Amino acid sequence: MINLKQLLSSAIKENAADMFISAGYPPAFKINNKLIKAKTENLSKEEAKSLCFEMLSEEQQQNFLDGKKTVISFEGPEGHRFRLSVFQTIDGVNGVFRRLFSELPVLKDLNLPSSFKSVLNFEKGLVLFSGPLSSGKTTLSSAVVDYFNRNSRLNILTIEDPVEYTYKEGKGLLSQIKTVKNQPIESLCPKIVLIRDIKDIKNLKKAIELVNSGCLVFGEINSSSSLCAVDSLRAVLKNKEIVHLEAQLMKALKVIVFQKLVPSISKELMPISELIFLDNDVKKAIFSDETDKAIELIKIDRDSLGNFSFNQALMDFVIKRKIDVKHAFLASPQPEELDSMLKKAGF
């Protein structure tokens, strides 16, 4: 019988980002964005279910069988933390074990544009961390929480289910909760707030409320681009027939950070980030569905506001020889623009 502890230890040893347990296949690991199957026999339905259920309590197992979303975090071998997502397929119970950093990186090691420092000094507002699945958003947002916890004497709150990271005691007072439902959040007097799933309507409404009460709120959202992140939140409000909150969302939004993981010269994945500061003109264009106008305004405001495009970030790392031209073009949202920028830079 395949042992879960041994599999998790292998994931740690091989520096895998994810481990996949699928009925009918051998266990598989995602290493540097490539899927590597273990050299073992295919898992039966019973084996896959047993491996996925091993870390679930009886209540969590029953919730899963009742059709409820099942995502947990737990501590694995050698103190390493994992996030487990369990789901039902036509072949049986499958699971994804996401490996979380045992030690959070510091912000200066995450390749953020230098203008991001000013975001940390905002008095209030909503900052979105966006990007595709598995693009490092959780690591980035957790590093921001860790920064405030270590360096500021503020009340800090994270809203996340499951709780992904735990933090060492710092200068701040840190509280971590799983849901906004039936929680007296205002009584905690938070100043810095992290909301993992800001696309959830309850979380989005609470984020707007918290910004209106003077909080600096960071939220995570999956998206294919910076502007798509805003469109996704607007769609949530429209679907729930609370369009009147759009004006408050527009006022609350301050910054969008869009991030992807790109293979480096050393073949490790490294975070590359775009940073957009949203002034009133850009926000009006976005919320009026004038995307092309918004993009042009963002380009004009690069120097005055500190905007830093994804192509600018890619070009910088190509020049510094941290990523190669091929991977830069593959990651670029606008390859023709990147080509022109690189030629002007002498490449």
Secondary structure, 3 states (H helix, E strand, C coil): CCCHHHHHHHHHHCCCCEEEECCCCCCEEEECCEEEECCCCCCCHHHHHHHHHCCCCHHHHHHHHCCCCEEEEEECHHHCEEEEEEEEECCEEEEEEEECCCCCCCHHHCCCCHHHHHHHHCCCEEEEEEECCCCCHHHHHHHHHHHHHHHCCCEEEEECCCCCCCCCCCCCEEEEECCCCCCCHHHHCCCEEEECCCCCHHHHHHHHHHHHCCCEEEEEEECCCHHHHHHHHHHHHHHCCCHHHHHHHHHHEEEEEEEEEEECCCCCEEEEEEEEECCHHHHHHHHCCCHHHHHHHHHHCHHHHCCECHHHHHHHHHHCCCCCHHHHHHHCCCHHHHHHHHHHCCC
